[in-house]
Structure formats: structure tokens, C-alpha cells
Amino acid sequence: MPFVSSRSRLRRAVTAICGTSALLAPAALAGTGAAAAGEPLPGSAVGAGAVVTMTTAVVGSPGNPAVGVVPFTDAVYQSCADAPATLGDCLMVGGVGYPYQIGQFEVTVEQWVAFLNTADPNGRDPHGLYDETESSTLWPKYGQINFSSGAGAGRHYSVAYPQWADKPYGFADFLRAARFVNSLFNGRLLSTTTSTSGDFHYVSYRVELSPRTEDGMYDLARPDAARTRDSGFVLPSQDEWIKAAYYDPRGGGTYSYWKYPTNPGVFGDGEATAPHPTVLDPATGDVTNAATQPLASYHATGMPAPSWCPAQVRPQECSTVNPIGLDPRAYAEVYQGSLSTVGQARTTSPWGTLDQGGNAVEWTDTITAPPSGQNSKRVWRRLHGGISNASAYQMWPSAVGLQPQDNVFFNHTYPWLGIRIGVIGDLRPCPPR
């Protein structure tokens, strides 16, 4: 990735993040301990941005070695020359030559609603940021966000039930994720705050979102949109995501890579050293067994998947009503796992991130070839992290998943697709006006 001089980089970063929106007020509504998101500011004009706080973990050790993985196999290799040829194609992953930052948490429903009301203040949704299957009416168990056509400008979208506010947004495709990043990139950076916890370093960015979503870090006029700047908010690349989740700068694990984002594990032992699965409060989705470490929200073999449904919904609706038309038995079999409150599993990666193992699978901006044997004009991207409805192997570094970036079917039917942002280069608050 090319870099420019520090002075030029700083100038471009300030230009990018300050955008053109005016600073209207210094305060945002407080959200969860994990993140904060604000409603459109009182008295603001249509299109003025809500304020969100995004906290990132600092990832250092630039120039770390990559590791070889064969997709979905229980091993890592010092190089692909060491991988058995019979296993299939090997990829070298996880090596990153520059410092960067990655979201400490997944993007929450509250943050996404703040973005929706900023990007689509009139409720017309020209860019497909919302689908009615995300509503609590059509999908009582998984519906996170409700839409009201009669609401005032900048207030058409709302968190379906309070319990959803601090859960990961779960209906993202890559294009939605890129638009969220562009809104951050084009927004106004109001303040940055640094903090430490043990060996981990964090930066919290307080940003007034921008309604400008079609360009910025990603030019979405291009189907194969890639990063257009060397400073700003991004979606992590596959290598950035894997390094933050698995690379141990202290040399733990195998070739300095953990098997899970929660603990070093032992490659080759199947699920024997997997983290413990979360247990969720059935009415709130809060993690109730955080004292049991290491911990992740996934579906452990032989155990029920972590699950909850908002207390406001009748149990029969939770177990039967779905937008796909599945009968209750098939619905119970296919849709078992639920998203848990971000950060409550408490188990950190080697760099201090939370929930990179389990909960929602997360998009990267890495473009990849379509599955073997397929001809596709669509753009495919890598995803990582496992989900609350999948087994432990989905949390391995070799779980290099891929999907079309615009998979509309998944938007309708897959409530575990999440977003974790990243930061490259240097960002500074906008000068006062």
C-alpha cells in the first residue's frame, strides 16, 4: 500500500475527515459502554449527521510474518511450501507492513440506525440500506430495526427494541458496509481520545456522520471499489483482520498465530481447545457466563446455540414467525443462534479486540476470485469471524469465507452479517470554526 509523507498524509486526512458538514453541537447521546450513537442533533437541517463514537484497537508490529493456511483446515504453515499439496490451494495471510487500527467492537444496531437516519433522512432508501425483513414485525426474533414512513425527517429508522441497541448490526452486505465507512470518512471528526488497558492501546473517534455515502474511501461507482486514500476509515483487509484476530506479537500460538481470536488453542485437535460458548439471557441477549473464559458466541458441538428473543415478543412468535415462510420445525433447525451484546464475552484477541470469534461474521474489503469452477461477473469479497449459529471451525484463521459483495438473498435471510471498521494513517480532529 503506498504512503505519502507525514505532512501530506496529515493534510489529506484532515481534509477527508472534516468533510463539508457544519459542526452543530458538541454533544451526542450516550450509548452503551462499547459505543455511542446520537440521534440527529436538535435543530439541525435535514441531512445533518448524527454523532457516533467508534473505538479502535491499535495494531502494531509492522512487517510481521504471514502464515500459510489451506481454506478450512485445522493447521497453519510457516510457508505454503510446507503445506501438503493434496489439501488444495494455500494462502499466505496475516502479514501487514504498516501500523493500523481496527474496531474494538462490531458496529452496533444503534450506530447503524444513526447512520440510516443521516444517510437517508427522507426515508426513501435509494441505495438499498434497509429491507423490511429487518423489522420486528416480519422477523420477531431477529428484526433489529423498524421503519416508519410517517416519521419526521431524519427519524424514519429506529431500534426495534432497546435490547438490540448494543448488539452487532447483522444484515450488512459489503456495499452497505462501505457506505457506512464513507459516511465516517466524509464526516467531521470532532475529537479523539486515547486509552490503555494492560498492554492494549485504544483510540476513540467521535464523528459527526456525513450523508455522503457514494464516494470517499470507496468509490461505489466502481463495482470493484478499492481504497482511494492512504488515511481514513476503512473496512479491514483480510490481512488486517487476520492479524488483529490471531497474530500474537509475544510469540504465542503456532508461528505466532493463535487458532482462535480468543485463545492460542492447539492446531490439529479439532474443537478440543475451542473457547467456551456464551450463555445468553433469554430476554435480553446479555452474556450471563462472562466469568467462564475464554468465551465466544458460537454453536459448540453437542450444545444449544446461544439464543434469545426480545421479552416484548410472545414466545410463539419468536419460534414461528419468519419472513422466509419456513415451518416451525425447519425454522428451529436453521435459525438457532442469536447475536450477543458486543464486548460482553470479555475475551480479547492478541491486540485487544472483542468478538472477532463468533457473534457476527464480518466483511473485509479484500476482493477474491469466485468459488472454484464458477464463472461470475459479480465481485466477491472475503469475510471472517464465524457466527453464533456456526461451529468452532468457522473461527479458525483458515476460515477464509467469501460471498458476493451484493448478496441480496443474504440481506433477506441471514441475520449474522456484521461490520467492523478500521483506520489507516493518521486522523486528527477538525480545527474549530
VENGI-V85727 format. One record per run of one state. SS is the DSSP state (~ for helix, > for strand, _ for the rest). FROM is the first residue (numbers start at 0). LEN is the number of residues. If there is no record, write none. Layout:
ss=SS from=FROM len=LEN
ss=SS from=FROM len=LEN
//
This chain:
ss=_ from=0 len=5
ss=~ from=5 len=13
ss=_ from=18 len=17
ss=> from=35 len=2
ss=_ from=37 len=13
ss=> from=50 len=9
ss=_ from=59 len=7
ss=> from=66 len=4
ss=_ from=70 len=6
ss=> from=76 len=1
ss=_ from=77 len=2
ss=~ from=79 len=3
ss=_ from=82 len=2
ss=~ from=84 len=3
ss=_ from=87 len=2
ss=> from=89 len=4
ss=_ from=93 len=6
ss=> from=99 len=4
ss=_ from=103 len=4
ss=> from=107 len=1
ss=~ from=108 len=11
ss=_ from=119 len=12
ss=~ from=131 len=3
ss=_ from=134 len=10
ss=> from=144 len=3
ss=_ from=147 len=9
ss=> from=156 len=3
ss=_ from=159 len=2
ss=~ from=161 len=3
ss=_ from=164 len=2
ss=> from=166 len=2
ss=_ from=168 len=2
ss=> from=170 len=1
ss=_ from=171 len=2
ss=~ from=173 len=12
ss=_ from=185 len=2
ss=> from=187 len=10
ss=_ from=197 len=2
ss=> from=199 len=9
ss=_ from=208 len=9
ss=> from=217 len=1
ss=_ from=218 len=8
ss=> from=226 len=1
ss=_ from=227 len=4
ss=> from=231 len=4
ss=_ from=235 len=2
ss=~ from=237 len=9
ss=> from=246 len=1
ss=_ from=247 len=6
ss=> from=253 len=1
ss=_ from=254 len=2
ss=> from=256 len=1
ss=_ from=257 len=18
ss=> from=275 len=2
ss=_ from=277 len=2
ss=> from=279 len=1
ss=_ from=280 len=6
ss=> from=286 len=1
ss=_ from=287 len=7
ss=> from=294 len=3
ss=_ from=297 len=17
ss=~ from=314 len=6
ss=_ from=320 len=7
ss=~ from=327 len=7
ss=_ from=334 len=6
ss=> from=340 len=1
ss=_ from=341 len=6
ss=> from=347 len=1
ss=_ from=348 len=5
ss=> from=353 len=1
ss=_ from=354 len=3
ss=> from=357 len=1
ss=_ from=358 len=2
ss=> from=360 len=8
ss=_ from=368 len=11
ss=> from=379 len=5
ss=_ from=384 len=7
ss=~ from=391 len=4
ss=_ from=395 len=5
ss=> from=400 len=4
ss=_ from=404 len=3
ss=~ from=407 len=6
ss=_ from=413 len=3
ss=> from=416 len=2
ss=_ from=418 len=2
ss=> from=420 len=4
ss=_ from=424 len=9
//
